[in-house]
Amino acid sequence: MNKKVEFKEKEYMEIYEIFLRITKLDNITSLEVFKRNLDKFIEITFDAYISNIGSKDIAFMKWVQFIGSRDLASDYFKAVDSWNAYT
């Protein structure tokens, strides 16, 4: 798979730390799971949010379906957006 974004370990950690501060979830995702999910988040949403190709609403709904929770999906989005503006 050709990734649209290649995060370095430091970048994953920075985003993960933001995620941990903002999430209200009881079941916190491990860093390894977070990294895989973050890669999938970028894969699903990048074109709509960064390249302005396609619907942002549809991309976000696909992300929600993948991750299984609107709250969790929002926490990932907020963490990435807080780290570096995503929209």
N, CA, C and O atoms as a GROMACS GRO file, in nm:
protein
  348
    1MET      N    1   0.084  -0.118   0.000
    1MET     CA    2   0.000   0.000   0.000
    1MET      C    3   0.089   0.124   0.000
    1MET      O    4   0.186   0.132   0.075
    2ASN      N    5   0.056   0.220  -0.082
    2ASN     CA    6   0.127   0.346  -0.088
    2ASN      C    7   0.058   0.445   0.005
    2ASN      O    8  -0.052   0.493  -0.023
    3LYS      N    9   0.123   0.476   0.118
    3LYS     CA   10   0.065   0.565   0.216
    3LYS      C   11   0.070   0.710   0.167
    3LYS      O   12   0.166   0.751   0.103
    4LYS      N   13  -0.035   0.785   0.199
    4LYS     CA   14  -0.041   0.926   0.164
    4LYS      C   15   0.044   1.009   0.259
    4LYS      O   16   0.094   1.115   0.222
    5VAL      N   17   0.060   0.960   0.382
    5VAL     CA   18   0.138   1.028   0.484
    5VAL      C   19   0.221   0.923   0.557
    5VAL      O   20   0.169   0.817   0.593
    6GLU      N   21   0.346   0.952   0.578
    6GLU     CA   22   0.434   0.863   0.654
    6GLU      C   23   0.472   0.933   0.785
    6GLU      O   24   0.555   1.024   0.785
    7PHE      N   25   0.412   0.891   0.894
    7PHE     CA   26   0.445   0.949   1.024
    7PHE      C   27   0.572   0.886   1.078
    7PHE      O   28   0.597   0.767   1.060
    8LYS      N   29   0.652   0.967   1.143
    8LYS     CA   30   0.768   0.918   1.217
    8LYS      C   31   0.720   0.879   1.356
    8LYS      O   32   0.612   0.920   1.399
    9GLU      N   33   0.799   0.800   1.426
    9GLU     CA   34   0.759   0.755   1.560
    9GLU      C   35   0.729   0.873   1.652
    9GLU      O   36   0.632   0.870   1.729
   10LYS      N   37   0.809   0.976   1.645
   10LYS     CA   38   0.788   1.096   1.728
   10LYS      C   39   0.652   1.159   1.699
   10LYS      O   40   0.583   1.203   1.791
   11GLU      N   41   0.614   1.163   1.573
   11GLU     CA   42   0.486   1.222   1.534
   11GLU      C   43   0.369   1.138   1.585
   11GLU      O   44   0.269   1.192   1.634
   12TYR      N   45   0.381   1.006   1.572
   12TYR     CA   46   0.277   0.919   1.629
   12TYR      C   47   0.261   0.947   1.778
   12TYR      O   48   0.149   0.959   1.828
   13MET      N   49   0.373   0.958   1.849
   13MET     CA   50   0.370   0.982   1.994
   13MET      C   51   0.305   1.116   2.026
   13MET      O   52   0.226   1.125   2.120
   14GLU      N   53   0.338   1.219   1.952
   14GLU     CA   54   0.281   1.351   1.976
   14GLU      C   55   0.129   1.347   1.959
   14GLU      O   56   0.055   1.401   2.042
   15ILE      N   57   0.083   1.284   1.852
   15ILE     CA   58  -0.061   1.276   1.826
   15ILE      C   59  -0.128   1.188   1.932
   15ILE      O   60  -0.237   1.220   1.978
   16TYR      N   61  -0.064   1.080   1.969
   16TYR     CA   62  -0.117   0.989   2.071
   16TYR      C   63  -0.131   1.060   2.205
   16TYR      O   64  -0.231   1.042   2.275
   17GLU      N   65  -0.034   1.141   2.241
   17GLU     CA   66  -0.041   1.215   2.367
   17GLU      C   67  -0.158   1.314   2.367
   17GLU      O   68  -0.225   1.330   2.468
   18ILE      N   69  -0.181   1.379   2.255
   18ILE     CA   70  -0.298   1.468   2.242
   18ILE      C   71  -0.425   1.386   2.256
   18ILE      O   72  -0.517   1.424   2.328
   19PHE      N   73  -0.430   1.273   2.186
   19PHE     CA   74  -0.546   1.184   2.193
   19PHE      C   75  -0.576   1.145   2.338
   19PHE      O   76  -0.691   1.148   2.381
   20LEU      N   77  -0.473   1.107   2.412
   20LEU     CA   78  -0.493   1.066   2.552
   20LEU      C   79  -0.546   1.180   2.637
   20LEU      O   80  -0.624   1.157   2.729
   21ARG      N   81  -0.505   1.303   2.608
   21ARG     CA   82  -0.552   1.419   2.685
   21ARG      C   83  -0.699   1.451   2.657
   21ARG      O   84  -0.772   1.493   2.746
   22ILE      N   85  -0.742   1.432   2.531
   22ILE     CA   86  -0.877   1.476   2.496
   22ILE      C   87  -0.983   1.367   2.507
   22ILE      O   88  -1.101   1.398   2.522
   23THR      N   89  -0.944   1.242   2.500
   23THR     CA   90  -1.044   1.136   2.498
   23THR      C   91  -1.108   1.117   2.635
   23THR      O   92  -1.043   1.131   2.739
   24LYS      N   93  -1.235   1.086   2.632
   24LYS     CA   94  -1.308   1.058   2.755
   24LYS      C   95  -1.342   0.910   2.763
   24LYS      O   96  -1.422   0.867   2.847
   25LEU      N   97  -1.281   0.831   2.675
   25LEU     CA   98  -1.308   0.688   2.669
   25LEU      C   99  -1.246   0.617   2.788
   25LEU      O  100  -1.138   0.653   2.834
   26ASP      N  101  -1.314   0.515   2.836
   26ASP     CA  102  -1.262   0.435   2.946
   26ASP      C  103  -1.159   0.334   2.897
   26ASP      O  104  -1.062   0.304   2.967
   27ASN      N  105  -1.179   0.283   2.778
   27ASN     CA  106  -1.092   0.182   2.722
   27ASN      C  107  -0.994   0.248   2.626
   27ASN      O  108  -1.026   0.269   2.509
   28ILE      N  109  -0.875   0.282   2.674
   28ILE     CA  110  -0.777   0.354   2.594
   28ILE      C  111  -0.704   0.256   2.501
   28ILE      O  112  -0.660   0.149   2.543
   29THR      N  113  -0.692   0.296   2.376
   29THR     CA  114  -0.624   0.218   2.274
   29THR      C  115  -0.473   0.220   2.299
   29THR      O  116  -0.417   0.324   2.334
   30SER      N  117  -0.406   0.106   2.281
   30SER     CA  118  -0.260   0.101   2.292
   30SER      C  119  -0.197   0.183   2.180
   30SER      O  120  -0.262   0.211   2.079
   31LEU      N  121  -0.072   0.220   2.198
   31LEU     CA  122  -0.002   0.298   2.095
   31LEU      C  123   0.002   0.223   1.962
   31LEU      O  124  -0.017   0.283   1.857
   32GLU      N  125   0.027   0.094   1.967
   32GLU     CA  126   0.036   0.016   1.842
   32GLU      C  127  -0.097   0.014   1.767
   32GLU      O  128  -0.100   0.031   1.645
   33VAL      N  129  -0.206  -0.005   1.839
   33VAL     CA  130  -0.340  -0.002   1.776
   33VAL      C  131  -0.369   0.139   1.727
   33VAL      O  132  -0.423   0.157   1.618
   34PHE      N  133  -0.334   0.239   1.807
   34PHE     CA  134  -0.355   0.378   1.769
   34PHE      C  135  -0.283   0.408   1.636
   34PHE      O  136  -0.342   0.470   1.548
   35LYS      N  137  -0.160   0.364   1.623
   35LYS     CA  138  -0.083   0.389   1.501
   35LYS      C  139  -0.151   0.327   1.379
   35LYS      O  140  -0.162   0.391   1.275
   36ARG      N  141  -0.196   0.203   1.392
   36ARG     CA  142  -0.266   0.138   1.280
   36ARG      C  143  -0.395   0.213   1.246
   36ARG      O  144  -0.425   0.236   1.129
   37ASN      N  145  -0.469   0.252   1.350
   37ASN     CA  146  -0.593   0.325   1.327
   37ASN      C  147  -0.566   0.462   1.266
   37ASN      O  148  -0.640   0.507   1.178
   38LEU      N  149  -0.461   0.528   1.311
   38LEU     CA  150  -0.427   0.659   1.256
   38LEU      C  151  -0.392   0.648   1.108
   38LEU      O  152  -0.433   0.732   1.028
   39ASP      N  153  -0.318   0.546   1.071
   39ASP     CA  154  -0.287   0.524   0.929
   39ASP      C  155  -0.415   0.503   0.849
   39ASP      O  156  -0.428   0.555   0.738
   40LYS      N  157  -0.508   0.428   0.905
   40LYS     CA  158  -0.636   0.403   0.837
   40LYS      C  159  -0.718   0.532   0.830
   40LYS      O  160  -0.782   0.559   0.728
   41PHE      N  161  -0.715   0.612   0.936
   41PHE     CA  162  -0.784   0.741   0.936
   41PHE      C  163  -0.736   0.827   0.819
   41PHE      O  164  -0.816   0.884   0.746
   42ILE      N  165  -0.604   0.835   0.803
   42ILE     CA  166  -0.547   0.914   0.694
   42ILE      C  167  -0.589   0.856   0.559
   42ILE      O  168  -0.627   0.929   0.468
   43GLU      N  169  -0.583   0.725   0.548
   43GLU     CA  170  -0.621   0.659   0.422
   43GLU      C  171  -0.765   0.692   0.384
   43GLU      O  172  -0.794   0.720   0.268
   44ILE      N  173  -0.855   0.689   0.481
   44ILE     CA  174  -0.998   0.710   0.455
   44ILE      C  175  -1.032   0.857   0.431
   44ILE      O  176  -1.117   0.887   0.347
   45THR      N  177  -0.967   0.947   0.502
   45THR     CA  178  -1.012   1.087   0.501
   45THR      C  179  -0.923   1.184   0.423
   45THR      O  180  -0.966   1.296   0.394
   46PHE      N  181  -0.804   1.145   0.389
   46PHE     CA  182  -0.706   1.238   0.330
   46PHE      C  183  -0.759   1.309   0.206
   46PHE      O  184  -0.754   1.432   0.199
   47ASP      N  185  -0.810   1.235   0.111
   47ASP     CA  186  -0.854   1.297  -0.014
   47ASP      C  187  -0.962   1.402   0.009
   47ASP      O  188  -0.957   1.511  -0.048
   48ALA      N  189  -1.059   1.371   0.092
   48ALA     CA  190  -1.169   1.464   0.116
   48ALA      C  191  -1.125   1.587   0.196
   48ALA      O  192  -1.164   1.699   0.164
   49TYR      N  193  -1.044   1.565   0.298
   49TYR     CA  194  -1.008   1.676   0.387
   49TYR      C  195  -0.886   1.754   0.341
   49TYR      O  196  -0.880   1.875   0.362
   50ILE      N  197  -0.789   1.692   0.280
   50ILE     CA  198  -0.667   1.761   0.241
   50ILE      C  199  -0.669   1.797   0.092
   50ILE      O  200  -0.636   1.910   0.056
   51SER      N  201  -0.706   1.704   0.009
   51SER     CA  202  -0.706   1.728  -0.136
   51SER      C  203  -0.836   1.787  -0.187
   51SER      O  204  -0.846   1.826  -0.303
   52ASN      N  205  -0.937   1.794  -0.100
   52ASN     CA  206  -1.071   1.843  -0.138
   52ASN      C  207  -1.130   1.766  -0.255
   52ASN      O  208  -1.195   1.822  -0.343
   53ILE      N  209  -1.106   1.635  -0.253
   53ILE     CA  210  -1.164   1.546  -0.354
   53ILE      C  211  -1.266   1.460  -0.282
   53ILE      O  212  -1.230   1.378  -0.197
   54GLY      N  213  -1.391   1.476  -0.316
   54GLY     CA  214  -1.496   1.397  -0.253
   54GLY      C  215  -1.557   1.468  -0.134
   54GLY      O  216  -1.519   1.580  -0.098
   55SER      N  217  -1.653   1.402  -0.073
   55SER     CA  218  -1.731   1.457   0.036
   55SER      C  219  -1.665   1.433   0.172
   55SER      O  220  -1.629   1.320   0.205
   56LYS      N  221  -1.650   1.539   0.248
   56LYS     CA  222  -1.597   1.527   0.384
   56LYS      C  223  -1.693   1.447   0.471
   56LYS      O  224  -1.651   1.366   0.553
   57ASP      N  225  -1.823   1.470   0.453
   57ASP     CA  226  -1.923   1.398   0.531
   57ASP      C  227  -1.916   1.247   0.505
   57ASP      O  228  -1.919   1.168   0.599
   58ILE      N  229  -1.905   1.210   0.380
   58ILE     CA  230  -1.896   1.067   0.346
   58ILE      C  231  -1.767   1.007   0.401
   58ILE      O  232  -1.768   0.896   0.455
   59ALA      N  233  -1.656   1.079   0.387
   59ALA     CA  234  -1.528   1.030   0.437
   59ALA      C  235  -1.536   1.010   0.588
   59ALA      O  236  -1.490   0.908   0.640
   60PHE      N  237  -1.593   1.106   0.659
   60PHE     CA  238  -1.602   1.093   0.805
   60PHE      C  239  -1.693   0.977   0.843
   60PHE      O  240  -1.662   0.903   0.937
   61MET      N  241  -1.803   0.959   0.773
   61MET     CA  242  -1.893   0.847   0.803
   61MET      C  243  -1.823   0.713   0.777
   61MET      O  244  -1.843   0.618   0.852
   62LYS      N  245  -1.741   0.705   0.673
   62LYS     CA  246  -1.663   0.582   0.649
   62LYS      C  247  -1.566   0.558   0.764
   62LYS      O  248  -1.545   0.444   0.804
   63TRP      N  249  -1.506   0.665   0.815
   63TRP     CA  250  -1.415   0.654   0.928
   63TRP      C  251  -1.490   0.605   1.052
   63TRP      O  252  -1.442   0.517   1.124
   64VAL      N  253  -1.608   0.662   1.077
   64VAL     CA  254  -1.691   0.619   1.191
   64VAL      C  255  -1.725   0.471   1.177
   64VAL      O  256  -1.716   0.396   1.275
   65GLN      N  257  -1.763   0.428   1.059
   65GLN     CA  258  -1.796   0.287   1.036
   65GLN      C  259  -1.674   0.199   1.062
   65GLN      O  260  -1.687   0.093   1.123
   66PHE      N  261  -1.557   0.241   1.017
   66PHE     CA  262  -1.436   0.162   1.038
   66PHE      C  263  -1.404   0.150   1.188
   66PHE      O  264  -1.378   0.040   1.237
   67ILE      N  265  -1.406   0.262   1.259
   67ILE     CA  266  -1.360   0.264   1.398
   67ILE      C  267  -1.470   0.217   1.493
   67ILE      O  268  -1.441   0.174   1.605
   68GLY      N  269  -1.595   0.225   1.450
   68GLY     CA  270  -1.706   0.169   1.528
   68GLY      C  271  -1.770   0.259   1.631
   68GLY      O  272  -1.858   0.215   1.704
   69SER      N  273  -1.727   0.385   1.639
   69SER     CA  274  -1.783   0.477   1.739
   69SER      C  275  -1.764   0.620   1.691
   69SER      O  276  -1.654   0.660   1.652
   70ARG      N  277  -1.872   0.696   1.693
   70ARG     CA  278  -1.864   0.836   1.653
   70ARG      C  279  -1.774   0.914   1.749
   70ARG      O  280  -1.696   1.000   1.706
   71ASP      N  281  -1.784   0.885   1.879
   71ASP     CA  282  -1.701   0.955   1.978
   71ASP      C  283  -1.553   0.926   1.955
   71ASP      O  284  -1.470   1.017   1.955
   72LEU      N  285  -1.519   0.799   1.936
   72LEU     CA  286  -1.381   0.762   1.912
   72LEU      C  287  -1.331   0.822   1.781
   72LEU      O  288  -1.218   0.871   1.774
   73ALA      N  289  -1.414   0.818   1.678
   73ALA     CA  290  -1.377   0.876   1.549
   73ALA      C  291  -1.348   1.025   1.565
   73ALA      O  292  -1.251   1.076   1.508
   74SER      N  293  -1.429   1.093   1.642
   74SER     CA  294  -1.410   1.236   1.666
   74SER      C  295  -1.281   1.263   1.744
   74SER      O  296  -1.211   1.360   1.717
   75ASP      N  297  -1.251   1.176   1.841
   75ASP     CA  298  -1.128   1.194   1.920
   75ASP      C  299  -1.004   1.182   1.832
   75ASP      O  300  -0.909   1.259   1.849
   76TYR      N  301  -1.003   1.087   1.741
   76TYR     CA  302  -0.890   1.076   1.648
   76TYR      C  303  -0.879   1.202   1.563
   76TYR      O  304  -0.771   1.258   1.547
   77PHE      N  305  -0.993   1.246   1.510
   77PHE     CA  306  -0.993   1.365   1.426
   77PHE      C  307  -0.941   1.486   1.503
   77PHE      O  308  -0.856   1.560   1.454
   78LYS      N  309  -0.991   1.506   1.624
   78LYS     CA  310  -0.949   1.620   1.706
   78LYS      C  311  -0.800   1.613   1.739
   78LYS      O  312  -0.731   1.715   1.739
   79ALA      N  313  -0.751   1.493   1.767
   79ALA     CA  314  -0.608   1.478   1.799
   79ALA      C  315  -0.521   1.517   1.680
   79ALA      O  316  -0.423   1.590   1.695
   80VAL      N  317  -0.558   1.470   1.562
   80VAL     CA  318  -0.481   1.503   1.442
   80VAL      C  319  -0.492   1.652   1.413
   80VAL      O  320  -0.393   1.717   1.383
   81ASP      N  321  -0.613   1.706   1.422
   81ASP     CA  322  -0.636   1.847   1.392
   81ASP      C  323  -0.566   1.938   1.493
   81ASP      O  324  -0.520   2.047   1.456
   82SER      N  325  -0.556   1.895   1.619
   82SER     CA  326  -0.485   1.974   1.720
   82SER      C  327  -0.334   1.970   1.698
   82SER      O  328  -0.263   2.067   1.723
   83TRP      N  329  -0.287   1.858   1.650
   83TRP     CA  330  -0.143   1.842   1.624
   83TRP      C  331  -0.100   1.927   1.504
   83TRP      O  332   0.002   1.996   1.509
   84ASN      N  333  -0.180   1.920   1.397
   84ASN     CA  334  -0.152   1.995   1.276
   84ASN      C  335  -0.283   2.009   1.200
   84ASN      O  336  -0.343   1.909   1.161
   85ALA      N  337  -0.329   2.131   1.179
   85ALA     CA  338  -0.460   2.154   1.119
   85ALA      C  339  -0.485   2.059   1.001
   85ALA      O  340  -0.408   2.053   0.906
   86TYR      N  341  -0.596   1.986   1.012
   86TYR     CA  342  -0.627   1.883   0.911
   86TYR      C  343  -0.729   1.931   0.809
   86TYR      O  344  -0.747   1.866   0.706
   87THR      N  345  -0.793   2.039   0.835
   87THR     CA  346  -0.898   2.085   0.742
   87THR      C  347  -0.856   2.204   0.662
   87THR      O  348  -0.934   2.254   0.580
   0.00000   0.00000   0.00000
